[in-house]
Amino acid sequence: MLSRRRFLAFLAASAAAPVLSGCAVNPVTGRNQLMLVGEDDEIAMDRRQSPQQFSADFGPMQDAALNAYVTEVGLAVARQSHRPQMPYSFRVVNAPYANAYAFPGGSIAVTRGILARLESEDELAALVGHEIGHVSARHTAARLSSGTVLSVVLGGAVAALGAAKPGLQDVAGDVASLGAGMLLAQYSRDDEREADSLGMAYMVAAGYSPQGMVDLMAMLRGLSTREPGLVEVLFATHPMSDERFTQAQSLARQRYAAALSRPRRRERFAAATARLRAQLPALERLEAAQRALGNKQPAQARALCQQVLSFLPDDYAALVLLARAELAADMAQAALQSAQRARAVNPTEAQGAIVHGLAAVRLRRFAEAVQDFSEALRLLPENPTSIFWRGYALDAMGDRQAAAEDYRRYLVQVRSGPQAQYALRRLREWKYVR
Ligand SMILES: [Zn+2]
């Protein structure tokens, strides 16, 4: 049994701030700055959180050639950065919305939704260059040190995922709130300016045309006026303004004028991304489906997913979203089947198992749910949604000891929200805590 003191110690251990390392020389400016987060902390934080975010974006595309292409471009740009020694890695994630992001250890993702809208390798180099700029200038670490960053980034807490009230009727609520961008750092406008300017320096040093950055900014600016919903998450994490476009343009014409005549690599990019760019109309519908589900319009989300699946019958993200929409529409049996299709298409990604488990909970098939969440936790260790709902299923089966262990593990990560309150209440009722 867990005494209260031990229980509190568990909580404290997970809440502990990274080891104090005081002042550090900023790799970009060369100046000393208050830095409480060391490089090891950045890498540890990255390893803990990036898999959760990649999974929330439906995992990496199962297209080895495309991932290898983005990796090749990314590493070429990263070699020119102020922190070439970081363990950079690159992947294309299945999410249909437009975004790119970096974790502080150098794990970087671009979504299908943004890659399909680029037109040259130079634009891709600019996009990953911007993210490498955030890593090089240690923006996340600096914001953690100044205490301005969301606590989410520190503890790996996914408090926002706990928005649903626990209980059988609320399983579906969990599904709609599994949105994108929960774990991403929010950068300031100054950070954005610096990342743009660093990104441009790195991509030009890697041999690309600075026009790639100008083209990228023009594309993003166009998206933000034509389809504001599509880039909400992108601009929540990377604020966009006309000023960024103007800055890119003047840097390209002045500081990097000599490189402006370099030919842009359009053919190579077109060849590497042909299949993906053909998906763009389907991706737009999938993005609309995700938004509809977030707005609690599951019927609309289902119809859109089914349209997408008529073009792309094996699309993992579409199958997972369809299962979530069915669950939200109180069609748990159909959700179970769609989730099973998703798992068959991509057995290495956890979201299929998670939504299968949620559907099983809804159908009161608790033993099956426990198996699903155990499988999800094998694929995606420490995922709080899987931990809570496995505990809930074990609880329903009367396995108090195993349920208490999962509730405790959940509370180590998430300390607010209805699910955390529910887990704590059960532990109190069982006298695991007072
Ligand atoms: Zn940014």
Residues whose N, C-alpha, C, O or C-beta is under 5 A from the ligand:
A	BS01	ZN	Y187 E192 A195 T237 H238
